[in-house]
Amino acid sequence: MQQEEKDQRGRNWVSASRSGIGATLHMIPVDEVVYLEAADKYVRVVTAEREALIRMSLRELLPRLPAERFWQIHRGTVVRADAVATATRDDSGKVFLTLRQRPERLVASRLYAHLFRAM
C-alpha cells in the first residue's frame, strides 16, 4: 500500500493510522500536514488537530512529498514550509521555528539552516 495517494480530484493524501486505534486507516490531506517526525520505524504525522503514525521510515516517505512544500529541517524532522511562522537563529547556528497551527517549537540543525536565511 502506498503511503501517499491521490484522490479523484488529484489532491494528495497521506495514509496513516491513529495511535491506539488499531487497524483503522485515516486519509490525511497532505495540505493539512504541519510536520513529520521520525519515530523508530514509523513517521509521526502532525496536523493542526491530530497526530497519526505511518508505518514507513522518513527516508522512504520524503521523496514522495513535494520538495518545494516540505523541507527537511533536521535528520528526523520535515516541516511544511508555509506552516512556519518565524525562524530565529541562535549563536550556535541552530534555527528555532515557531509554527502557525501548533504550539511546538522545532529545531532546524545547522545543516538545514540555509533554508531560513531569507526569513
Secondary structure, 3 states (H helix, E strand, C coil): CCCEEECCCCCEEEEEECCCCCCCCEEEEHHHEEEEEEECCEEEEEECCCEEEECCCHHHHHHHCCCCCEEEEECCEEEEHHHEEEEEECCCCCEEEEECCCCCEEEECHHHHHHHCCC
